[in-house]
């Protein structure tokens, strides 16, 4: 599993800054979505981490750097 780790602040900024943002995506709704993400996803991330099947990458780095780390960790090339 590849997990792109992004802070809540960064996720909120990215979601709210999208050009295709919906009208119902209020700050409160976005925070609720991020909270739900943590509630549902963190147990899955922990499971894969415990199985040593997790590739965790800092998703706040530049795209080329993130891509390179993923490719490197997957040993593709």
C-alpha atoms as one frame of an Amber mdcrd trajectory, in Angstrom:
protein
   0.000   0.000   0.000   1.273   3.465  -0.868   0.253   6.129   1.624   0.844
   9.764   0.713   1.110  11.475   4.087  -0.309  15.021   4.040  -1.091  17.215
   7.056  -4.704  18.135   7.762  -3.846  21.775   7.085  -2.403  20.924   3.670
  -5.337  18.643   2.822  -7.794  21.383   3.756  -5.897  23.899   1.638  -5.777
  21.550  -1.361  -9.435  20.573  -1.186 -10.673  24.119  -0.711  -8.421  25.421
  -3.489  -9.663  23.089  -6.201 -11.237  24.723  -9.235 -14.005  22.102  -9.266
 -14.990  22.669  -5.611 -18.683  22.182  -4.921 -20.855  24.787  -3.259 -21.595
  22.458  -0.337 -17.901  22.136   0.542 -17.934  24.516   3.475 -15.037  24.702
   5.906 -17.062  22.694   8.423 -17.920  20.039   5.818 -14.289  19.784   4.713
 -13.093  19.358   8.291 -15.695  16.622   8.772 -14.434  14.846   5.637 -10.864
  15.009   6.891 -11.965  13.655  10.287 -13.820  10.812   8.581 -10.720  10.069
   6.519  -8.697   9.647   9.718 -11.363   7.529  11.369 -11.719   5.142   8.437
  -8.238   5.167   6.929  -5.859   5.199   9.902  -6.771   1.646  11.016  -6.091
   0.418   7.462  -2.765   2.261   7.364  -1.804   0.767  10.730  -2.724  -2.730
   9.521  -0.462  -2.444   6.464   2.280  -0.865   8.578   2.147  -3.825  10.993
   2.353  -6.213   8.027   5.402  -4.299   6.725   3.507  -3.704   3.467   3.231
   0.068   3.726   5.138   2.540   1.608   4.763   5.902   3.300   5.752   9.024
   1.374   5.574  12.679   2.334   2.898  13.938  -0.061   3.743  17.576   0.631
   6.977  17.425  -1.343   7.178  18.425  -5.036   5.450  16.017  -7.441   8.683
  14.783  -9.055  10.180  14.016  -5.639   7.056  12.146  -4.493   6.974  10.180
  -7.750  10.662   9.320  -7.476  10.300   8.064  -3.912   7.331   5.889  -4.866
   9.130   4.414  -7.879  12.268   3.858  -5.806  10.386   2.171  -2.972   8.449
  -0.032  -5.422  11.772  -0.846  -7.081  10.431   0.037 -10.536  13.064   0.952
 -13.152
